[in-house]
Amino acid sequence: MKKGLFALLLVGVLVLSVVASGCISGGGTTTSPSSTTSSPSTSPTTSSPSSTTTSSPSPTETTTTPPETDCGSGEIVIWHAMQPNELEVFQSLAEEYMAMCPGVTITFEQKPDLESALKAAIPTGQGPDLFIWAHDWIGKFADAGMLEPIDDYVTDDILNDFAPMAVDAMQYKGHYYAMPFAAETVALIYNKKMVTDAPTSFEQLESIMSQFNKPDEEKYGIAWPINSYFISGIAQAFGGYYFDDSTEMPGLDQPETIEGFEFFFQHVWPYMAPTADYNTQQSIFLEGRAPFMVNGPWSINDVKKAGIDFGVAPLPPITKDGKEYWPRPYGGVKDIYFAAGIKNKEAAWKFVKWFTTSPEVIKELSLQLGYIPVLKPVLDDPEIKNDPVIYGFGQAVQHAYLMPKSPKMSAVWGGVDGAINEILQDPENADIPAILQKYQQQILDNMNG
């Protein structure tokens, strides 16, 4: 990065963000994923100007285009729902690209309701060249004919540079439609004044939770929002799943899924404040009333504002019958999609390739916005490894369960949340197997119309 650009980037506020779905979204994340009948959004969007065009450098500036830079020419229009701090960094990177490629203009357009805008515009030929969102839109948009394949551009040398989860996130039914640039999932955030080091086993975690749990004083062992997204790690820890992308079938009635739900309500719920509410659970941690919180990168800015000396680590493994089971929370990947009807595919591809495969770009996104990199050279970068937040969530991503891409997943979220809400009516006495079987059938009914 040029010295001037790097200084400009440092002006941006450091906020960790698409998810989703995973629960990750394409925009920034500042509040919680909420229960929903479709993919849970980890990033409510905020309105910003409807269109921001990043112009080329002034003619008085001198730039050098490396001989290997093949830029193309023309305008590239990108729709997004990013937070302002994210957009500032993206624009700065686009300005650097345009300094190298003066024949290219990159225009970012904010769409507060990105999905509706895309569905209205793409079929009429009025859509963008590219749009930014989480990978879990890839199935429904591809099935609707609203994505442009990039199979001719994606080569093995490109794929080999990405983490496996990212490669999976850019394809659907044998075609590539997007390029990945970051990932996210939930992890264990701990208060170092209360707990010096992250627990290395769930048994150790539960022991610490029990020590701090004092409900009469409104102090608890852990702060953990409860909905289908947030407890997915434990629900899927023993090999169970909400939905299998390969068979397109729900799995709430699977013995392993039932075991995961029972484990959560037997070994986590007793140490929690009796509420599923995201804001309440987060406040408990921010106020120093719990040593642990399970949350995503989007929560870190609030943790820092609270002045908490904190660490981040994966949810620790559960040992059962001599075998180790890692919690598998849903993970999401941020993608840049190619829209059907793209007007400048060649130039768009060259920009996206530069943006997603340049270690300098991805490292800058990580350092400035806390994005978890999926590009292998950046994952191995010493500066990234030394960042406790990026490294902690990066380790958590290694155990994540990629959020399903099939459009049929939209019928699953509501069913899982329905089951959770029924269990929460009486967690100590709930017939969890019967409840999960009930909602398994409900999901199947909804999927079959």
C-alpha positions as CSV (number, residue, x, y, z in Angstrom):
1,M,0.0,0.0,0.0
2,K,1.3,3.5,-0.7
3,K,2.1,5.5,2.4
4,G,-0.6,8.1,1.6
5,L,-3.2,5.4,1.1
6,F,-2.3,3.6,4.3
7,A,-2.6,6.9,6.2
8,L,-6.1,7.4,4.7
9,L,-7.2,4.0,5.6
10,L,-6.1,4.5,9.2
11,V,-8.8,7.2,9.5
12,G,-11.5,4.6,9.3
13,V,-13.0,3.3,12.5
14,L,-12.0,-0.2,13.4
15,V,-15.1,-2.3,13.5
16,L,-15.4,-6.0,13.1
17,S,-18.1,-7.1,10.7
18,V,-22.5,-10.6,6.5
19,V,-22.5,-12.8,8.3
20,A,-25.6,-14.6,8.5
21,S,-25.5,-16.0,7.2
22,G,-24.2,-16.3,8.7
23,C,-24.8,-15.9,9.2
24,I,-22.7,-13.3,7.8
25,S,-24.0,-10.6,5.5
26,G,-22.3,-8.6,2.9
27,G,-22.6,-5.5,5.0
28,G,-21.2,-4.5,8.3
29,T,-22.4,-6.0,11.5
30,T,-23.1,-3.9,14.5
31,T,-26.0,-5.6,16.1
32,S,-27.1,-9.2,16.6
33,P,-28.5,-11.7,14.2
34,S,-32.2,-12.0,15.0
35,S,-34.5,-14.9,14.8
36,T,-36.0,-15.1,11.4
37,T,-37.8,-17.4,9.1
38,S,-35.1,-16.9,6.5
39,S,-31.3,-16.8,6.8
40,P,-30.5,-14.9,10.0
41,S,-28.9,-11.6,9.3
42,T,-25.8,-10.7,11.3
43,S,-25.7,-7.3,9.8
44,P,-28.6,-4.9,9.8
45,T,-27.7,-2.2,7.3
46,T,-27.7,1.5,7.7
47,S,-28.6,3.9,5.1
48,S,-25.9,5.9,3.4
49,P,-26.0,8.0,0.2
50,S,-27.6,6.1,-2.5
51,S,-24.6,6.3,-4.8
52,T,-21.0,6.9,-4.2
53,T,-18.7,7.1,-7.2
54,T,-15.0,6.8,-6.6
55,S,-13.3,8.9,-9.2
56,S,-10.0,8.4,-10.8
57,P,-6.9,10.2,-9.5
58,S,-6.3,13.8,-10.4
59,P,-4.3,14.3,-13.6
60,T,-1.6,16.0,-11.4
61,E,-1.0,12.7,-9.6
62,T,1.6,10.3,-11.0
63,T,0.9,6.6,-10.9
64,T,2.7,3.7,-12.2
65,T,0.8,0.7,-13.7
66,P,2.8,-2.5,-13.2
67,P,3.4,-4.3,-16.5
68,E,1.6,-7.4,-15.2
69,T,-1.6,-5.4,-14.3
70,D,-4.3,-6.1,-17.0
71,C,-7.0,-3.7,-16.1
72,G,-9.6,-3.5,-18.8
73,S,-11.6,-0.3,-19.1
74,G,-15.0,1.2,-18.5
75,E,-17.3,1.6,-15.4
76,I,-17.8,-1.2,-12.9
77,V,-21.0,-0.7,-10.8
78,I,-21.1,-2.5,-7.4
79,W,-24.2,-2.6,-5.2
80,H,-23.8,-3.2,-1.5
81,A,-25.3,-2.7,2.0
82,M,-22.1,-2.0,3.8
83,Q,-21.6,0.1,6.9
84,P,-20.0,3.5,6.4
85,N,-16.6,2.5,7.9
86,E,-16.5,-0.5,5.6
87,L,-17.4,1.6,2.5
88,E,-14.6,4.0,3.4
89,V,-12.0,1.2,3.2
90,F,-13.5,-0.3,0.1
91,Q,-13.5,3.0,-1.7
92,S,-9.8,3.7,-0.7
93,L,-8.8,0.3,-2.2
94,A,-10.8,1.0,-5.3
95,E,-9.0,4.4,-5.6
96,E,-5.7,2.5,-5.5
97,Y,-6.8,0.2,-8.2
98,M,-8.0,3.1,-10.4
99,A,-4.7,4.8,-9.8
100,M,-3.1,1.8,-11.4
101,C,-5.9,1.5,-14.0
102,P,-6.9,5.0,-15.1
103,G,-9.3,3.6,-17.7
104,V,-11.5,2.0,-15.1
105,T,-14.1,3.8,-12.9
106,I,-15.6,1.9,-9.9
107,T,-19.0,3.1,-8.6
108,F,-20.4,1.9,-5.3
109,E,-24.1,2.2,-4.8
110,Q,-25.7,1.7,-1.3
111,K,-28.9,-0.3,-1.3
112,P,-30.5,-0.5,2.2
113,D,-32.7,-3.4,1.0
114,L,-30.2,-5.0,-1.2
115,E,-32.0,-8.2,-1.9
116,S,-35.2,-6.5,-3.0
117,A,-33.3,-4.1,-5.2
118,L,-31.4,-6.9,-6.9
119,K,-34.5,-9.0,-7.5
120,A,-36.3,-6.0,-9.0
121,A,-33.4,-4.8,-11.2
122,I,-31.5,-7.8,-12.5
123,P,-34.4,-9.4,-14.4
124,T,-35.0,-6.1,-16.2
125,G,-31.4,-5.6,-17.2
126,Q,-31.0,-2.7,-14.7
127,G,-28.8,-4.4,-12.2
128,P,-25.2,-3.9,-11.2
129,D,-22.1,-5.6,-12.5
130,L,-21.3,-6.9,-9.1
131,F,-22.8,-7.0,-5.6
132,I,-21.5,-7.8,-2.2
133,W,-23.2,-10.1,0.3
134,A,-22.7,-13.4,2.2
135,H,-22.3,-16.7,0.4
136,D,-25.7,-18.0,1.5
137,W,-27.5,-16.1,-1.3
138,I,-25.7,-18.0,-4.0
139,G,-28.3,-20.8,-4.2
140,K,-31.5,-18.8,-4.5
141,F,-29.9,-16.2,-6.9
142,A,-28.4,-18.9,-9.1
143,D,-31.6,-20.9,-9.2
144,A,-33.4,-17.7,-10.2
145,G,-31.0,-17.1,-13.1
146,M,-29.7,-13.9,-11.5
147,L,-26.0,-14.7,-11.4
148,E,-23.4,-14.8,-14.1
149,P,-21.0,-17.8,-14.1
150,I,-17.3,-17.1,-14.0
151,D,-16.1,-20.7,-14.7
152,D,-13.9,-19.6,-17.6
153,Y,-11.9,-17.3,-15.2
154,V,-11.6,-19.4,-12.1
155,T,-8.4,-21.5,-12.4
156,D,-6.8,-24.1,-10.1
157,D,-4.0,-21.7,-9.1
158,I,-6.7,-19.2,-7.9
159,L,-8.6,-21.9,-6.0
160,N,-5.4,-23.2,-4.3
161,D,-4.9,-19.9,-2.6
162,F,-8.1,-20.0,-0.7
163,A,-9.2,-21.9,2.4
164,P,-11.5,-24.8,1.6
165,M,-14.5,-23.2,3.1
166,A,-14.1,-20.2,0.9
167,V,-13.8,-22.4,-2.2
168,D,-17.1,-24.1,-1.3
169,A,-18.7,-20.7,-0.8
170,M,-18.1,-19.5,-4.3
171,Q,-19.8,-22.3,-6.2
172,Y,-23.2,-23.8,-6.6
173,K,-24.3,-26.8,-8.6
174,G,-21.1,-27.1,-10.5
175,H,-20.6,-23.4,-11.4
176,Y,-18.6,-20.5,-9.9
177,Y,-20.6,-17.3,-9.4
178,A,-18.6,-15.3,-6.8
179,M,-15.2,-14.6,-5.3
180,P,-14.6,-14.7,-1.5
181,F,-12.7,-12.2,0.6
182,A,-13.5,-12.9,4.3
183,A,-15.2,-15.2,6.7
184,E,-16.9,-15.1,10.1
185,T,-18.4,-17.2,12.8
186,V,-19.0,-17.0,16.5
187,A,-16.3,-17.7,19.1
188,L,-15.7,-17.5,22.8
189,I,-14.9,-14.0,24.0
190,Y,-13.5,-13.9,27.5
191,N,-12.8,-11.1,30.1
192,K,-9.1,-11.4,31.0
193,K,-9.7,-9.8,34.4
194,M,-12.0,-12.6,35.3
195,V,-10.4,-15.5,33.3
196,T,-6.7,-15.2,32.5
197,D,-6.7,-17.8,29.7
198,A,-9.3,-19.3,27.4
199,P,-10.5,-22.8,28.5
200,T,-9.1,-25.6,26.5
201,S,-12.0,-28.0,27.1
202,F,-15.7,-27.7,27.6
203,E,-15.3,-29.3,31.0
204,Q,-13.0,-26.5,32.0
205,L,-15.4,-24.0,30.6
206,E,-18.3,-25.4,32.5
207,S,-16.3,-25.4,35.7
208,I,-15.4,-21.7,35.3
209,M,-19.1,-20.9,34.4
210,S,-20.2,-22.6,37.6
211,Q,-17.8,-20.5,39.7
212,F,-19.1,-17.2,38.4
213,N,-22.8,-18.1,38.2
214,K,-24.6,-16.1,41.0
215,P,-28.1,-15.5,39.7
216,D,-29.2,-13.8,42.9
217,E,-26.6,-11.2,42.3
218,E,-27.5,-11.0,38.5
219,K,-24.1,-12.5,37.7
220,Y,-23.8,-15.4,35.4
221,G,-21.3,-18.0,34.0
222,I,-21.7,-17.0,30.3
223,A,-23.6,-14.6,28.1
224,W,-24.9,-16.4,25.0
225,P,-27.8,-15.2,22.8
226,I,-30.1,-18.0,22.0
227,N,-31.5,-18.5,18.5
228,S,-30.9,-20.9,15.6
229,Y,-27.7,-19.2,14.5
230,F,-26.0,-18.7,17.9
231,I,-26.4,-22.2,19.3
232,S,-25.7,-24.0,16.1
233,G,-22.2,-24.8,17.3
234,I,-23.4,-27.0,20.1
235,A,-26.5,-28.3,18.2
236,Q,-24.1,-29.6,15.5
237,A,-21.2,-30.6,17.7
238,F,-21.8,-34.3,17.7
239,G,-22.3,-34.7,14.0
240,G,-25.9,-33.4,13.8
241,Y,-27.1,-30.7,11.6
242,Y,-30.0,-28.4,10.9
243,F,-29.9,-29.0,7.2
244,D,-27.7,-31.1,4.8
245,D,-26.8,-29.1,1.7
246,S,-25.9,-32.3,-0.2
247,T,-29.3,-34.1,0.4
248,E,-31.3,-30.9,0.9
249,M,-32.9,-32.5,3.9
250,P,-33.4,-31.1,7.5
251,G,-31.8,-33.1,10.4
252,L,-33.5,-32.0,13.6
253,D,-34.7,-35.5,14.3
254,Q,-31.2,-37.0,13.9
255,P,-29.9,-38.5,17.2
256,E,-26.7,-36.4,17.0
257,T,-28.7,-33.2,16.6
258,I,-30.9,-34.1,19.6
259,E,-27.8,-34.9,21.6
260,G,-26.4,-31.4,20.8
261,F,-29.6,-29.6,21.9
262,E,-29.8,-31.6,25.1
263,F,-26.1,-30.9,25.8
264,F,-26.7,-27.1,25.4
265,F,-29.7,-27.0,27.8
266,Q,-28.0,-29.3,30.3
267,H,-24.5,-27.8,30.3
268,V,-24.9,-24.1,29.2
269,W,-28.4,-22.9,30.0
270,P,-28.1,-23.4,33.8
271,Y,-25.3,-20.8,33.9
272,M,-27.1,-18.2,31.9
273,A,-29.6,-15.4,32.6
274,P,-33.0,-16.8,31.7
275,T,-33.5,-14.9,28.4
276,A,-32.7,-15.5,24.8
277,D,-32.4,-11.8,24.0
278,Y,-29.3,-10.7,22.2
279,N,-29.0,-7.2,23.7
280,T,-29.6,-8.5,27.2
281,Q,-27.0,-11.2,26.9
282,Q,-24.4,-8.9,25.4
283,S,-25.0,-6.3,28.1
284,I,-24.3,-8.9,30.8
285,F,-20.8,-9.4,29.4
286,L,-20.2,-5.7,28.7
287,E,-21.1,-4.9,32.3
288,G,-18.7,-7.4,33.7
289,R,-21.4,-9.7,35.0
290,A,-20.1,-12.8,33.1
291,P,-16.6,-14.0,32.3
292,F,-17.6,-15.3,28.8
293,M,-19.7,-14.3,25.8
294,V,-20.4,-16.2,22.6
295,N,-20.6,-13.7,19.8
296,G,-19.2,-12.7,16.5
297,P,-16.7,-10.2,15.1
298,W,-19.4,-7.6,14.9
299,S,-19.6,-7.4,18.7
300,I,-15.9,-6.5,19.2
301,N,-16.3,-2.8,18.8
302,D,-18.8,-2.7,21.7
303,V,-16.4,-4.9,23.8
304,K,-13.6,-2.4,23.2
305,K,-15.9,0.6,24.0
306,A,-16.7,-1.1,27.3
307,G,-13.0,-1.0,28.2
308,I,-12.8,-4.8,28.6
309,D,-9.4,-6.5,28.4
310,F,-10.5,-9.5,26.3
311,G,-9.4,-12.5,24.4
312,V,-11.0,-14.5,21.6
313,A,-10.8,-18.3,21.2
314,P,-12.8,-21.1,19.5
315,L,-15.5,-22.7,21.6
316,P,-13.6,-25.5,23.3
317,P,-14.0,-29.2,22.4
318,I,-16.4,-31.5,24.3
319,T,-15.0,-34.9,25.4
320,K,-17.4,-37.8,25.4
321,D,-16.6,-41.5,25.6
322,G,-12.9,-40.7,25.1
323,K,-13.6,-38.8,21.8
324,E,-13.2,-35.1,21.2
325,Y,-16.1,-33.2,19.6
326,W,-15.5,-29.6,18.5
327,P,-18.5,-27.3,18.4
328,R,-19.4,-26.4,14.8
329,P,-21.1,-23.0,14.7
330,Y,-22.3,-21.8,11.4
331,G,-19.7,-19.9,9.4
332,G,-20.3,-17.5,6.6
333,V,-18.1,-16.2,3.7
334,K,-18.3,-12.7,2.3
335,D,-18.5,-12.9,-1.5
336,I,-18.4,-10.5,-4.4
337,Y,-21.1,-11.8,-6.8
338,F,-21.3,-11.4,-10.6
339,A,-24.8,-10.4,-11.5
340,A,-26.6,-11.7,-14.6
341,G,-26.7,-9.2,-17.3
342,I,-23.3,-7.8,-16.2
343,K,-22.4,-5.0,-18.6
344,N,-18.6,-5.0,-18.1
345,K,-17.7,-8.6,-17.2
346,E,-14.0,-8.5,-18.4
347,A,-13.1,-5.4,-16.4
348,A,-15.2,-6.5,-13.5
349,W,-13.4,-9.8,-13.3
350,K,-9.9,-8.2,-13.4
351,F,-10.9,-5.9,-10.6
352,V,-12.4,-8.7,-8.5
353,K,-9.4,-10.9,-9.1
354,W,-7.1,-8.2,-7.9
355,F,-9.3,-7.4,-4.9
356,T,-9.7,-10.9,-3.7
357,T,-6.4,-12.5,-4.5
358,S,-4.0,-9.7,-3.6
359,P,-2.5,-10.4,-0.1
360,E,-2.0,-6.6,0.4
361,V,-5.7,-5.9,-0.1
362,I,-7.0,-8.7,2.1
363,K,-4.5,-7.9,4.8
364,E,-5.7,-4.3,4.7
365,L,-9.3,-5.4,5.1
366,S,-8.3,-7.6,8.0
367,L,-6.3,-4.9,9.8
368,Q,-8.7,-2.0,9.2
369,L,-12.0,-3.8,9.5
370,G,-11.2,-7.0,11.4
371,Y,-12.3,-9.2,8.5
372,I,-11.2,-12.8,8.9
373,P,-9.1,-13.6,5.9
374,V,-9.7,-16.7,3.7
375,L,-6.7,-16.1,1.5
376,K,-4.0,-18.6,2.6
377,P,-1.0,-16.2,2.3
378,V,-2.7,-13.7,4.5
379,L,-3.7,-16.4,7.1
380,D,0.0,-17.2,7.4
381,D,1.1,-13.5,7.6
382,P,2.9,-12.9,11.0
383,E,1.1,-9.6,11.5
384,I,-2.2,-11.3,11.1
385,K,-1.2,-14.1,13.5
386,N,-0.2,-11.6,16.1
387,D,-3.6,-9.9,16.1
388,P,-5.5,-11.7,18.9
389,V,-9.0,-10.9,17.5
390,I,-8.3,-11.8,13.9
391,Y,-6.3,-14.9,15.0
392,G,-8.9,-16.0,17.5
393,F,-11.8,-15.8,15.1
394,G,-9.6,-17.2,12.4
395,Q,-9.1,-20.3,14.6
396,A,-12.8,-20.5,15.2
397,V,-13.5,-20.5,11.5
398,Q,-11.4,-23.7,11.2
399,H,-14.2,-25.5,13.1
400,A,-17.2,-23.7,11.4
401,Y,-19.9,-25.5,9.5
402,L,-20.5,-23.6,6.2
403,M,-23.9,-22.2,6.2
404,P,-26.1,-24.0,3.6
405,K,-26.4,-22.5,0.2
406,S,-29.6,-24.3,-0.9
407,P,-32.7,-22.0,-1.1
408,K,-34.5,-24.8,0.8
409,M,-32.6,-23.6,3.9
410,S,-35.0,-20.7,4.1
411,A,-37.7,-23.1,5.4
412,V,-35.4,-24.4,8.1
413,W,-34.6,-21.3,10.2
414,G,-38.1,-20.7,11.3
415,G,-38.5,-24.3,12.3
416,V,-35.4,-24.4,14.4
417,D,-36.3,-21.2,16.1
418,G,-39.8,-22.5,16.8
419,A,-38.2,-25.6,18.4
420,I,-35.9,-23.4,20.5
421,N,-38.7,-21.1,21.6
422,E,-40.8,-24.1,22.7
423,I,-37.9,-25.6,24.7
424,L,-37.4,-22.2,26.4
425,Q,-40.9,-22.3,27.8
426,D,-39.7,-24.9,30.3
427,P,-36.0,-25.9,29.6
428,E,-35.6,-28.1,32.6
429,N,-38.6,-30.3,31.7
430,A,-38.9,-29.9,28.0
431,D,-39.1,-33.1,25.9
432,I,-36.4,-32.1,23.5
433,P,-36.5,-35.2,21.2
434,A,-40.3,-34.8,20.8
435,I,-40.1,-31.1,20.2
436,L,-37.3,-31.5,17.6
437,Q,-39.2,-34.3,15.8
438,K,-42.3,-32.1,15.7
439,Y,-40.5,-29.2,14.1
440,Q,-38.6,-31.5,11.7
441,Q,-42.0,-32.5,10.3
442,Q,-43.0,-28.9,10.2
443,I,-39.9,-28.0,8.2
444,L,-40.6,-30.9,5.8
445,D,-44.2,-29.7,5.3
446,N,-43.0,-26.2,4.6
447,M,-40.3,-27.4,2.1
448,N,-42.9,-29.4,0.3
449,G,-45.3,-26.5,0.0
